[in-house]
Amino acid sequence: MTILGQAPAEAMAITAFDRLAQTLVEWWDTDDGQHRNRNERRRERNHETEPALSKLLQNFLLRTSAEAATTILQPILDAVDRHPREVYGLLLGLIEVEDREPSTQQFWSLWELFADRVRRARWLAKIDSKYVRGSEMISAIFLGSGWKEEVRHWRSLEGHAYHVHALFEDLPPSSTVLHDYLRFLYHVGEQSLPEAFIRVAKRLQQGDQQLGKSNTIFLLEMLLLRYVYGRPLELKRQRDLREAVLFLLDLLVENGSSAAFRMRDDFVTPVATR
């Protein structure tokens, strides 16, 4: 597979990686005891080999043609409902490959395939339940990779951030979805601010139970702090943005945020003029 991975346009390589994707899913299935009958020989999952093969597959998917990559991915996409944790790992790997060796158009075409499966996932309706699977997949689809604390932008988002915003708007109100979208804005999605405050406010108008994740209020406070104190005139200049920020501050205050209480006082105080 290592040798074939160097020839992403060759039919033999495409066929081999197509088989690899099927094999990975077969391993996941048999590990869960799925799709197996009494007469079927168990195909053991090789936990030592699997990470290396997954990395080869991730690299190949961003180097071969878009048509071939789409075909190769089909069994993995079909497994989003059954194996969100395993698919999560593969998607994170694609993000890391894109960050290291960008193939940006290809990356976003593949990201959209995963996003469409997330939109239709059976586990999505219960994503906030304690024991439901799928939360890792939500994290990955919102680019929740292991970004360094100081990272505030990802070059591969330039001209493509609308994909992430559209997914957020398509998914149902959820504390998990809101938390991972805010984490996206906190790290690599900062250039989508402050306009994204309008989108967050609209979502929270559907219920503040979405603030239920332990870190959500902190993330929202940190995002607002960057603008209420750093760029207040930008927030106040546009009416719908000003109203959205004020709504968010009021909501945070209602939920016990002392930081939001101070920000709201400063935000509603007229700017002194000379």
N, C-alpha and C positions, 0 to 999 in steps of 0.2 A: 504493500500500500504506500510505503514511503517513496518507492521508485515511481509508481504510477501517479502519485500526487504531483510529480514534476511535469506531468503532461496533461494539463487540465482540458485540453481541446481534443484529446484522443478518445475515440469511441471505446477502446478497451478500458481506459481509465474510468470513464463515465460509468460503464457497466459495472466495474469493480466497486466503485463507491456507491452505486445504487444498491448493490448487494450488501455492502457494509451497513448502510442505513437500515435495511431490512433485518439484518442480523442483530443490530443493537436493539431494535424493538422486540425481536424474538427473545432476546436475553431478558429484557425488562418484563415481558409477558410471563415467561416461565418462572422467573424469580417470584412473581406474584401468584403463580399457579393458574394463570389465565391461558385460554386458547390451547388447552392440552387435554387429551383424553387418555384413557387407560392404556391404549396400545401405542401411544406416541412416546418415543424416546425423549427423555428430558435433555434439553440442550442447555448445559450448565453455563451460567453467566460468569464470565472471566473478569473479576473485579480488578485484576492487575493489568490486563491488556486493554480493558475498556477505555480508561482515560487517554491512553496514547492514541488509540484508534479514533476517539472522539475529536482529539486535536487535529489529526490528519483530515478528518471529515470537515471540520470547521474551516480549515485553510482552503480545502478544495472547493467548498461551496462558494467562497468569495473569489475564486480564480477561474472557475469554469464558466460556461455561458449561462445566461439567465434561464434559458429554457432547460438546460441540463440540471441546473441547481434546483429548479422547481420540481422536476421529476424526481430527483434524488430525495428531496425533502418529504415527499408525500407520506411515506409510512410514519415518519416522525410527527408530522402535522396531525395525522390520524390518531396519534397516541397522546395528544394534548389532554384529552378527557381522562384517559386511563393512567397516564404517567406524567403529570405536570412537573413533579420534582426532577425527573430525569431530563425532560425537555428544557426545563429552566437552566440546568447546567450547560446544555448545548448552546442555548441562546446567549448565556453569559460569555461563553467561549467565542461566539461570533462577534460580540461587542469588543472583546479584547483583541481579536484579530483585526477588526476594523480600526481600532485605536492605534494599533501597531503598524499595520500596512493597509492604509485605506483603499477601499474599492467602494466608494460611497453610494453610487447609484445601485450597485448590486446589493449592498447591505440593506438599503431601505426597501428594495423590492422584496427581499427575503423577510425583513421585519414585518412588512404588511401581511405576508402570508401567516406569520405567527399571530399577529394582531387580530386577523379575521377569525382565527380559531379561538382566541380568547373571548372575542365577542359572543361566540356561540357555545362556549364551554358549558357543560352540564353543571359543573361545580360553581359557576359564577353566581347563581341565585343565592347560594348560601356561603359566600366567600367570607363573611364576617363570623361564621360559626367557629367555635373553638377547635373542632376536630376535622374540619373540612380540608381537603387537599386543594391546592391551587394558589395559595398566598405567595409562594415563591415565584410562580409564573407571573403574577401581577407585578411583583418587584422587578423581574427581569424585563418585562415588556415596557416598563417605564424607565429602562436604562439604569436600573439599580445595581450597577457594578461597584466594585470596591474603589471608588474614586478617592483620591487624597483630599484631605479637609480643605485645602486651599484651592482646589479645582472649582472654577465657576463657569467654564464654557468648554464645549467639545466641538472641534472644528467640523466634525461630520454632521452636526445639527444645522449648520448654516444652509438655509433654504429648505430645510426638511423638518423643522420643529413642528410644523402644522400637523404632521402625522401623529405626533404624541398628543397634541391638544384635541384632535378629532377623536382619538381613542378615548380620552378622558370624558369627553362629552357624550360618547356613545354608551359607555358603561353605566350601570345603574348606581344610584347613590349608595355609598359604602364607605365605612371607616378605613378599610384596607386600601381601596382605590384612592381615596383622598390623601391618605398618608403617603403612598408611594408617588403620587403626582406632586405633592409638596416637596418630597425628597428630591425628585427630579428637578424642580425649580431651584431648590437650595443648592444643588451641585451644578450640573452641567447646563441646566435650562435657564440660568439667570437672565440671559438676553431676551427671554420671553416676558420679563417683568418690565414695567409694572402692569401692562395690559392683562396679564394672567390673573391679577387680583379680581378683575371683573368676572372671569370664568369661575374662580373659586367661590366668590360671593354668591353667584347664581346657584351653584351646587349646594352651598350651605343653607340657602333659603329653603331648601327642601327638607331640612332637619339637622339640628346641631348634634344629633347622636353620632354623626360622622366624625366628630371630634374625639371619639372614644379611644383611639389608640394612644398609648402613653406618651408618645413623642410628638403627636400631631400639633398640639398647642404650641410647643416649643418651636417647631419648624415654622409655623405661621408667624409667631412673634419675631423670630429672627429675620424672616423675609420682610416683614413690615418695618422693622427697625432700620433696615438698609435704606428705606425710602422716606419714612416719616421724618427721620432726622437728617438723612443724607441728601434727599432730593424732594423736599416737601412741595415746592412750587410745581414740579412735574405732576404730582398727585392731584393738586388742587385746580390745575388749569383745565382739566377735562371733566365735565360734570359727571358722566357715568362712572369714571374712575374714582372721583372724589366720593361719590355716594357708596361705591363698593368698598372702599377702604374704611369709611366711617361705619358701615354695616359690620365689617369684620372686626373692627376695634370694639364696637358695642357688644358683639357676640362673645368676644374673648373676655371682656370685662364681666359679662354675665356668667361666664364659666370660671371666674376667680382669678383672672390674669392681672397681676399688679403692674406688669410691664405695659400691658395694653391700656390700663387706666392712665398711666403717665403719658403714653403716646397720644391717647385721645384728647387729653387736656391740651397738649402742645398742638395737636392737629387742628383743633377748632379755634385756637387763639389766633386772631388776625395778625398777619405779618406787620410789624411796625414799619411805618413809612416816615421819611424825613421830608 
